[in-house]
Amino acid sequence: MRPGRLGELLSLELPVVQGPFGGGLSSVELTVAVSEGGGLGSYGAHHLAPDAITALVARLRTATDRPFAVNLWVPQDGEPRPDGLPDLTAHVERLRPYYDELGVAAPTAADLADRPDFDEQLDALLAAAPPVISLVMGLPPRRLVTEARRRGIALIGTATTVAEAVALEASGVDAVVASGSDAGGHRGAFLRPVRESLVGTFSLVPQVADAVTVPVVAAGGIADGRGVAAALALGADGVQIGTAFLAARESGASPVHRRALGGPEARTTVLTRLFSGRTARGIPNRFVREMAAHEELVPPYPLQNALMLPIRRAAAERGRADRVNLWAGQAAGLSRPDVRAADLLAALVAEADSVTAAVDGRRASAPQGPQGQ
């Protein structure tokens, strides 16, 4: 597997990006392992305060001299700010049985207002100057593009449609992740509603590759070398792999989450707003089924995310798969349980090269048509 245009842009040995996991699912250990293995390790930092972002980049720089990425979520229109919180009484009461069941207190108004400011996160990240900054759920602010170029930071944006990819290139990003609806975790649609932006990875990738000139990274439903080879054959310059790395032993996923990824229940995934207020793909559990009728009633991110935080944390600590968010993509069933990140990288390369060689061999041995005689 050659590094190609993506490798040239980011100084990678392999055109493999580890998906950035938010909400504490990322880990320094996983990010470093992927970067040291020749790919681009990534860390989802959307939930971190500015000083924590500064400390994170310092830790990553100390642990590896290879390129790595830090990821942020772009705020979306209509999402409430800390100084304008609505009355959440009805939403708290809806979740009261779960707080009581797990013996945790509902968040206070102060808890709900205490969240990082995106502009302050950007300031901290630009000052720390990681090799790569990646974004989901929107276009980069103009000042981010300007400062990233001035500081030599590569900028990656995430698109769920061709229109978003075109807009991202016009905004000045250096590469575009084409994230299909197969992908696990949060959907990053920002030009149209999520329900109008559910394009499968292998439909999205070739269209994005035709529409933009910057390197394209395929994401969603890629968990082994077959998916890697297919994405590259469709015009991608690299792949971003999330769920398969989430199952790795170095990830920040809880044991109950990693076990679910390796089980038969991972063959089914759904889109839900119930855990965060933004649409995300995960394995349906008892909580998702019990609360399904309230999908359209929950408050937007970050309010629902804050309301669910005590429940998610307590459930993860107690091994309660029925009450925790189990983010997973549609290829989760291909995940390798308890794999080391370095071993997963090596397997992806070997499998992709084997698939490519087999295809080339079949082509070489195929009978020639009249034009080849």
KAFENBEL-V634865 format. One line per field, one symbol per residue. ss: DSSP state (A for helix, B for strand, O for the rest). phi: phi as a letter, one per 40 degrees, with the letter a starting at -180 (. if undefined). A space follows every 10 residues. Layout:
BEGIN
ss=???
phi=???
END
This chain:
BEGIN
ss=OOOAAAAAAA OOOOOBBBOO OOOOOOOAAA AAAAAAOOOB BBBBOOOOOA AAAAAAAAAA AAAOOOOBBB BBBOOOOOOO OAAAOOOOAA AAAAAAAAAA AAOOOOOOAA AAAOOOOAAA AAAAAAAAOO OBBBBBOOOO OAAAAAAAAA AOOBBBBBBO OAAAAAAAAA AOOOBBBBBO OOOOBBOOOO OOOAAAOOOO AAAAAAAAAA AOOOBBBBBO OOOOAAAAAA AAAOOOOBBB BOAAAAOOOO OOOOAAAAAA AOOAAAAOOB BBOOOOOOOB BBOOOAAAAA OAAAOOOOOO OOAAAAAAAA AAAAAAAOOO OOOOOOBOOO OAAAOOOOOO AAAAAAAAAA AAAAAAAAAA AAAAAOOOOA AAO
phi=.ccgcccccb gbcbcbbcdc bcggccaccc dcccccchcb cbbcbccccd cccdcccccc cccabccabb bbcccbdgcc bdcacccbdc cccccddcdc dcgbccccdc ccccaccccc ccdcccccfc dbbbbbgicc ddcccccccc cgccbbbbbb accccccccc chccabcccc ccccgcccda cbddcbbcbc dcccdcccdc cbbcdbbcbh gbbacccccc cccchccabb bbdccccccc ccccdccccc ccbccccbbb cabccbgbca baccbccccc bdcbdccccc ccccdcccdc ccccccccgc ccbbcbcacc bdcccbcfcc dcccdccdcc cccccccccc ccccccdccd ccc
END
